[in-house]
Amino acid sequence: AGTGAVLGQLCSADNQVALSQYTAFEMDGDLCQELRSNAFGLGFDNRSTKISGQPFTTQTTLEEVGSRHDIVLLSNCLYGSRDKESLLEHAMKFVARGGVVLVVHR
């Protein structure tokens, strides 16, 4: 999730993406705080935003996330994963019909 730079780009006036909720998994405490601040600055609030300090894993449940999402962004979370394919398959379970998984991996 990082600092929310991708979220900011998705929500910018140049894009036609309308996000009503945002859920993030970010293990770095400092980045969690910055991400929360940036999300609130973009108009999200405590009801529409959930930022977890835990990693997204194959054990993450839909109940933890709250609902399926239009965009599931996996940003730099595959690096420590031993089974990247299983993590990607698991992430697909969180995508709403017509939604996408966006992967950032160098």
Salt bridges, closest charged atoms under 4 A:
ASP45 OD2 - ARG47 NH2 3.14
